[in-house]
């Protein structure tokens, strides 16, 4: 099993030898997104172990090299640049925020394949990048349309962390709302790591919105949920986030999730054959006290699988060969049948409503 470092410690030393294929696994081990780290670690480890049990990749053993994606973006980028330049890693994958990807991609410069697994704002076309996460055209737009058609919700206030994903997603949301006759009543951004949302919530209450679009990460979303419900705003105003999962529900507490919805390509409680098989394998490998399954953790499983499928199809771990065979690649995953188009993974997306600290999947979008 891959050994993951504590936050602040040096990255594990990659294995050496032509029989080993080293993949940097970049997941947050600190900061607001650190709440997601354990789920990401176990899911990626499960994928690597399954790959190795099936003979590895092109005759080589797959080895995960942990990198703390919760460190400042420039620090993460410098660490990965050093690993790639030294020939210590053959590929990069993992869930981390878009600010980290924006720093990492120019430093890697397509020298090794980079499977970015987070849902993100869309539009990424840099060489060597393959993207497994949900994009606004599959996730955010259809969700806003569902709110308008099924619930009559057209007046939104947007609250986001202040970096690229929330700002670009808010722009996409505003454009979509204009097309369907909706309105952005107010829009505000807070620094990553915000704990006091009192000023923000006063503006939410004064905005006259029907719902809040939460573009907040990890612990920021937890603090927002607690403060939102402490003021009783959940009695009149719905909340929707395209990035909220089981860890955030657990940390928010069941009393703070009424009227909270999300959408994603995977949920632990999604009753599909592929999803149930994945949950059973995860439980068997890591036991009853394992980190919860969620879309973010599963995305790291997806990143390892996508790299593996591309390398096997190309017969090579090199970026040009993998890019040449990527279009139309399809395989079965916990998300069902997924297919690569434009180096993005096309997939089903589902809408879910919080039921205490679990998600009740109500509709495919």
C-alpha positions in Angstrom: 0.0 0.0 0.0 1.1 3.5 -0.8 2.4 5.4 2.3 1.1 9.0 2.5 3.1 11.7 4.3 1.8 14.0 7.0 1.2 17.6 5.9 4.4 19.5 5.7 6.7 16.5 5.4 8.7 15.8 2.3 7.3 13.8 -0.5 8.0 10.0 -0.4 11.0 8.9 -2.4 9.8 7.4 -5.7 10.7 3.8 -6.4 13.5 3.3 -8.9 14.0 0.8 -11.8 12.7 0.2 -15.3 10.0 -2.2 -13.9 8.3 0.6 -11.9 6.0 3.4 -13.3 5.8 6.2 -10.8 2.7 8.4 -10.7 2.6 11.5 -8.6 -0.7 11.6 -6.6 -1.5 15.2 -5.8 -4.2 15.4 -3.2 -4.8 17.9 -0.3 -3.4 17.0 3.0 -3.9 20.4 4.7 -6.0 23.5 4.4 -9.7 23.9 3.6 -9.6 21.0 1.1 -7.7 18.7 3.5 -11.1 17.2 4.6 -11.1 15.4 1.2 -7.6 14.0 1.4 -8.2 10.6 3.1 -11.0 9.7 0.7 -8.8 10.6 -2.3 -5.9 8.5 -0.9 -7.8 5.3 -0.4 -9.6 5.4 -3.7 -6.3 6.0 -5.6 -4.6 3.3 -3.7 -7.4 0.8 -4.5 -7.1 1.7 -8.2 -3.3 1.2 -8.2 -3.6 -2.2 -6.4 -6.2 -3.4 -8.9 -3.9 -2.3 -11.8 -1.0 -4.2 -10.3 -3.1 -7.3 -9.6 -4.0 -7.3 -13.3 -0.3 -7.2 -14.4 0.5 -3.6 -14.0 1.0 -1.1 -16.8 2.9 -2.2 -19.9 4.7 -4.8 -17.8 5.6 -2.2 -15.1 4.4 -2.0 -11.5 2.4 1.2 -10.8 3.7 3.1 -7.8 1.9 6.2 -6.3 4.1 9.0 -5.1 2.2 11.3 -2.7 2.4 15.0 -3.1 0.5 17.4 -0.8 -1.8 19.3 -3.1 -3.0 21.4 -0.1 0.3 23.4 0.0 0.5 26.8 -1.8 0.1 26.3 -5.5 3.6 27.6 -6.3 5.1 25.1 -3.8 3.2 22.2 -5.3 4.2 23.2 -8.8 7.9 23.5 -7.9 7.9 20.1 -6.2 6.3 18.4 -9.3 8.7 20.2 -11.6 11.6 18.8 -9.6 10.2 15.3 -9.7 9.5 15.4 -13.4 12.8 17.0 -14.3 14.7 14.3 -12.3 12.8 11.6 -14.1 11.4 10.5 -10.7 7.7 10.4 -11.9 6.2 9.2 -15.2 2.8 10.8 -14.8 0.7 13.1 -12.5 -2.9 12.7 -11.3 -5.1 13.6 -8.3 -7.8 15.9 -7.0 -6.6 19.5 -6.2 -8.2 22.9 -6.7 -7.9 24.7 -10.0 -5.5 27.2 -8.6 -3.0 24.4 -8.1 -3.6 23.1 -11.6 -3.1 26.6 -13.0 0.4 26.6 -11.3 1.3 23.0 -12.1 0.4 22.7 -15.8 2.9 25.4 -17.1 5.7 23.8 -15.0 5.1 20.3 -16.3 4.7 21.6 -19.9 3.3 18.3 -21.2 6.5 16.4 -20.4 4.5 13.7 -18.7 0.7 12.9 -18.8 -1.3 14.8 -16.2 -4.8 13.4 -15.4 -6.6 16.1 -13.5 -9.5 14.6 -11.6 -11.4 17.5 -10.0 -14.6 19.0 -11.4 -13.5 22.3 -12.8 -14.6 25.4 -14.7 -13.9 23.9 -18.2 -11.8 25.1 -21.1 -8.5 23.4 -20.4 -6.6 22.5 -23.6 -2.9 22.5 -22.6 -0.9 19.5 -24.0 -0.6 16.4 -21.9 -3.7 17.2 -19.7 -6.5 14.7 -19.5 -9.5 15.7 -17.4 -11.9 13.3 -15.6 -14.0 15.7 -13.7 -17.4 17.2 -14.3 -17.6 20.5 -16.3 -20.3 23.2 -16.1 -22.0 22.1 -19.4 -22.7 18.7 -17.9 -23.2 19.7 -14.3 -23.9 23.3 -13.4 -26.1 24.4 -16.3 -28.4 21.4 -16.2 -28.7 21.8 -12.4 -29.8 25.4 -12.7 -32.3 24.4 -15.4 -33.7 21.7 -13.1 -34.2 24.3 -10.3 -36.0 26.6 -12.6 -38.3 24.0 -14.2 -38.9 21.7 -11.2 -38.8 24.1 -8.3 -39.4 27.5 -9.9 -36.1 28.8 -8.5 -34.7 31.6 -10.7 -33.3 34.1 -8.3 -29.8 33.2 -7.1 -27.1 34.7 -4.9 -23.6 33.4 -5.5 -21.0 32.9 -2.7 -17.6 31.5 -3.7 -14.0 31.2 -2.6 -11.8 33.8 -4.3 -9.9 31.9 -7.0 -10.3 30.7 -10.6 -12.9 27.9 -10.3 -15.6 29.9 -8.3 -15.1 33.0 -10.4 -15.3 31.2 -13.8 -18.2 29.0 -12.6 -20.1 32.0 -11.4 -19.7 33.6 -14.9 -21.0 30.4 -16.5 -23.9 30.3 -14.0 -24.8 34.0 -14.7 -24.8 33.4 -18.5 -26.9 30.3 -18.2 -29.4 32.0 -15.9 -29.8 34.9 -18.4 -30.7 32.3 -21.1 -33.4 30.7 -18.9 -34.9 33.9 -17.5 -33.1 33.7 -14.1 -31.3 36.4 -12.1 -28.1 36.8 -10.1 -29.3 38.9 -7.1 -25.8 39.3 -5.6 -22.3 37.8 -5.9 -19.5 37.7 -3.4 -16.1 36.0 -2.9 -14.2 35.2 0.3 -10.6 34.1 0.9 -9.9 30.4 1.1 -10.0 29.4 4.8 -12.8 31.8 5.7 -14.6 31.0 9.0 -16.7 34.0 9.7 -19.6 34.4 7.2 -21.7 36.9 9.2 -21.2 39.7 6.7 -21.8 37.4 3.7 -25.0 36.0 5.2 -26.4 39.5 5.9 -26.1 40.2 2.2 -27.6 36.8 1.3 -30.6 37.6 3.5 -31.0 41.1 2.0 -30.6 39.9 -1.6 -34.1 38.4 -1.9 -32.8 35.2 -3.5 -34.6 31.9 -3.7 -31.3 29.9 -3.5 -27.6 30.3 -2.9 -25.1 28.9 -5.3 -22.2 27.8 -3.0 -18.8 27.7 -4.7 -16.9 27.0 -1.5 -14.3 24.4 -0.8 -14.3 21.9 2.1 -14.2 23.5 5.5 -15.3 26.8 4.1 -18.5 25.1 3.0 -18.9 23.5 6.5 -18.6 26.9 8.2 -21.0 28.5 5.7 -23.6 25.7 6.3 -23.4 26.0 10.1 -23.8 29.8 10.0 -26.5 29.7 7.4 -28.7 27.4 9.4 -27.9 29.1 12.7 -29.6 32.2 11.3 -32.6 30.1 10.1 -32.0 30.9 6.5 -32.6 27.3 5.5 -36.3 27.8 6.2 -36.7 30.0 3.1 -33.6 29.7 1.0 -32.3 26.6 -0.8 -28.6 25.9 -1.3 -26.9 24.2 -4.2 -23.2 23.4 -4.6 -21.5 21.5 -7.4 -18.6 20.7 -5.1 -19.9 19.3 -1.8 -19.8 15.7 -0.7 -20.2 13.3 2.2 -17.3 14.6 4.3 -18.7 18.1 4.2 -22.2 16.8 5.2 -20.7 14.9 8.1 -18.8 17.9 9.3 -21.7 20.3 8.8 -24.0 18.1 10.9 -27.5 16.8 10.0 -29.2 19.9 11.5 -27.4 22.1 9.0 -28.1 20.3 5.7 -31.9 20.9 5.1 -32.5 22.3 1.6 -29.0 21.5 0.4 -28.5 19.9 -3.0 -25.6 18.9 -5.2 -24.8 17.2 -8.5 -22.0 14.9 -9.4 -21.0 11.9 -11.6 -20.7 9.6 -8.6 -22.4 9.1 -5.2 -21.7 6.3 -2.7 -25.5 5.6 -2.5 -26.0 5.5 -6.3 -27.5 2.1 -6.8 -25.8 1.1 -10.1 -24.0 -2.2 -10.5 -20.6 -0.5 -11.2 -21.1 1.8 -8.2 -22.1 -1.0 -5.8 -19.1 -3.1 -6.9 -16.8 -0.2 -6.3 -18.2 0.4 -2.8 -17.9 -3.3 -2.0 -14.3 -3.4 -3.1 -13.4 -0.3 -1.1 -15.1 -1.6 2.0 -13.4 -5.0 1.7 -9.9 -3.4 1.2 -10.1 -0.7 3.9 -12.7 -1.9 6.4 -15.6 -0.4 8.2 -13.6 2.6 9.5 -12.4 3.7 6.0 -12.8 7.2 4.9 -16.2 7.8 3.3 -16.7 7.3 -0.4 -17.5 10.4 -2.4 -17.2 11.8 -5.9 -13.9 13.5 -5.1 -12.3 10.4 -3.8 -13.7 8.3 -6.7 -12.3 10.8 -9.1 -8.8 9.8 -8.0 -9.6 6.2 -8.7 -10.8 7.5 -12.1 -7.5 9.4 -12.7 -5.4 6.2 -12.1 -7.8 4.2 -14.3 -7.8 6.7 -17.1 -4.0 6.9 -17.2 -3.8 3.2 -17.2 -6.3 2.7 -20.0 -4.6 5.4 -22.2 -1.1 3.9 -21.7 -2.3 0.4 -22.5 -4.1 1.6 -25.6 -1.1 3.7 -26.8 1.4 1.0 -25.8 3.4 3.8 -24.3 3.4 6.2 -21.3 4.5 9.1 -23.5 2.2 12.1 -24.0 2.1 12.2 -27.9 1.2 8.5 -28.1 -1.5 8.8 -25.4 -3.0 11.9 -27.0 -3.1 10.2 -30.4 -5.3 7.4 -29.1 -7.4 9.2 -26.5 -10.4 10.3 -28.6 -13.2 7.9 -28.2 -11.6 5.7 -25.6 -14.4 4.1 -23.5 -14.3 1.9 -20.5 -16.4 0.8 -17.5 -15.8 2.7 -14.2 -17.7 3.2 -10.9 -19.4 6.1 -12.9 -20.7 3.6 -15.5 -19.5 3.8 -19.1 -17.3 6.8 -19.6 -15.8 8.0 -22.8 -13.0 10.5 -23.7 -13.8 13.4 -26.0 -11.5 16.3 -26.4 -9.4 14.8 -23.6 -12.3 15.2 -21.2 -14.2 12.3 -19.7 -17.9 12.4 -20.8 -20.1 10.9 -18.1 -23.6 10.8 -16.6 -24.3 13.4 -13.9 -26.9 13.0 -11.1 -28.7 15.5 -8.8 -29.0 14.7 -5.1 -30.6 16.3 -2.1 -29.1 16.0 1.4 -30.9 13.7 3.8 -29.1 14.4 7.1 -25.5 13.4 6.4 -26.3 11.3 3.3 -27.3 12.1 -0.3 -30.6 11.0 -1.8 -30.1 10.8 -5.6 -33.3 12.1 -7.1 -32.6 12.5 -10.8 -30.1 12.0 -13.7 -29.4 15.3 -15.4 
